Amino acid sequence: MTHWTTEATEMITTHGWAVLVTVSAAHGSIPREAGAKMLVGPEGIKGTIGGGTLEQMAMQQARLMAASNGPYVRQLDVPLGPKTQQCCGGRVELLLERLDPQHLGLLAEIDRADTRLTLSSLHSVLTGPNVQKTILPQPVETVLQTASTLFEPLGDRRTPLYLFGAGHVGKAIVARLDNLPFRVIWVDRREGEFPNYAPANVEKRISAASVEVVAEAPPGCAYLVMSYSHRIDYAITAAILARRDAAYCGLIGSKTKRSRFLKRFREEDGLSEEDCARLTCPIGLGSIPGKAPEVVAIGVIAQLLEIFG
């Protein structure tokens, strides 16, 4: 669940409390990874820790905790076998924390820290009667649990993805990027091509200066190029490859388009074989057939997830 602090704030504001369920450790074959979260309220849940009996058990324990006089921090160690009637075979450790209005300020601080580009970590105490969470300046790369503490990464770790083109495929890709680990800058000169709605992780940028947008991008970005014009596609792609620091450079088109562009890149732009080797064209997983925009979008997003997780 990407925006758990926002969801928790809304649930507390509406109902007075929310229980945060976090997968604090995962052993063996399990339905969700460490760090996965679910919020349990009196009338529903947000997010998931994997569904099934495990999730139902966590919901029941969360509501019992919420109705009690404490403690408001609890750990569960659940083998995914006969007890849960799940045959995953692994073991999940869960951290349950009851949050109420006194934690709204803390949730706001966590939300701000999690949207910054400066990385940090969230430290949660696993023992004691009440919720204890602290933001630490030292970052961690993965979720780490010790005997008494849980450390979780904070900061915007999403891959910056520059998408050039608001045509059919561009729209289909953006419509499917919600809650995926990308911070998207969607660029097109045609304001009327942008839909009214875009996912929260997408910034629409109206610009006819796409090459300048490429020049201003930070190092290590991913790029998708699919404008309405081969001329524009060429200029944008040449600028991306000339930077020599793209994490991914994908150009929509056929193998013929790739060959013609590469020939010009070498002869007209002086790009090296190493530069040209960074180009991905055609884009998307070849194992997903079909040319409908929605199908192409799924193949492209699947390829990006293979690379960036």
Rosetta blueprint (number, residue, H / E / L):
1 M L
2 T L
3 H L
4 W H
5 T H
6 T H
7 E H
8 A H
9 T H
10 E H
11 M H
12 I H
13 T H
14 T H
15 H H
16 G L
17 W L
18 A E
19 V E
20 L E
21 V E
22 T E
23 V E
24 S E
25 A E
26 A E
27 H E
28 G L
29 S L
30 I L
31 P L
32 R L
33 E L
34 A L
35 G L
36 A L
37 K E
38 M E
39 L E
40 V E
41 G L
42 P L
43 E L
44 G L
45 I E
46 K E
47 G E
48 T L
49 I L
50 G L
51 G L
52 G H
53 T H
54 L H
55 E H
56 Q H
57 M H
58 A H
59 M H
60 Q H
61 Q H
62 A H
63 R H
64 L H
65 M H
66 A H
67 A H
68 S L
69 N L
70 G L
71 P L
72 Y L
73 V E
74 R E
75 Q E
76 L E
77 D E
78 V E
79 P E
80 L L
81 G L
82 P L
83 K L
84 T L
85 Q L
86 Q L
87 C L
88 C L
89 G L
90 G L
91 R E
92 V E
93 E E
94 L E
95 L E
96 L E
97 E E
98 R E
99 L E
100 D L
101 P H
102 Q H
103 H H
104 L H
105 G H
106 L H
107 L H
108 A H
109 E H
110 I H
111 D H
112 R H
113 A H
114 D H
115 T H
116 R L
117 L L
118 T L
119 L L
120 S E
121 S E
122 L E
123 H E
124 S E
125 V E
126 L L
127 T L
128 G L
129 P L
130 N L
131 V L
132 Q L
133 K E
134 T E
135 I E
136 L E
137 P L
138 Q L
139 P L
140 V L
141 E L
142 T L
143 V L
144 L E
145 Q E
146 T L
147 A L
148 S L
149 T E
150 L E
151 F E
152 E E
153 P E
154 L E
155 G L
156 D L
157 R L
158 R L
159 T E
160 P E
161 L E
162 Y E
163 L E
164 F E
165 G L
166 A L
167 G L
168 H H
169 V H
170 G H
171 K H
172 A H
173 I H
174 V H
175 A H
176 R L
177 L L
178 D L
179 N L
180 L L
181 P L
182 F E
183 R E
184 V E
185 I E
186 W E
187 V E
188 D E
189 R L
190 R L
191 E H
192 G H
193 E H
194 F L
195 P L
196 N L
197 Y L
198 A L
199 P L
200 A L
201 N L
202 V E
203 E E
204 K E
205 R E
206 I E
207 S L
208 A L
209 A L
210 S H
211 V H
212 E H
213 V H
214 V H
215 A H
216 E H
217 A L
218 P L
219 P L
220 G L
221 C L
222 A E
223 Y E
224 L E
225 V E
226 M L
227 S L
228 Y L
229 S L
230 H H
231 R H
232 I H
233 D H
234 Y H
235 A H
236 I H
237 T H
238 A H
239 A H
240 I H
241 L H
242 A H
243 R H
244 R L
245 D L
246 A L
247 A L
248 Y E
249 C E
250 G E
251 L E
252 I L
253 G L
254 S L
255 K H
256 T H
257 K H
258 R H
259 S H
260 R H
261 F H
262 L H
263 K H
264 R H
265 F H
266 R H
267 E H
268 E H
269 D L
270 G L
271 L L
272 S L
273 E H
274 E H
275 D H
276 C H
277 A L
278 R L
279 L E
280 T E
281 C L
282 P L
283 I L
284 G L
285 L L
286 G L
287 S L
288 I L
289 P L
290 G L
291 K L
292 A L
293 P H
294 E H
295 V H
296 V H
297 A H
298 I H
299 G H
300 V H
301 I H
302 A H
303 Q H
304 L H
305 L H
306 E H
307 I H
308 F H
309 G L
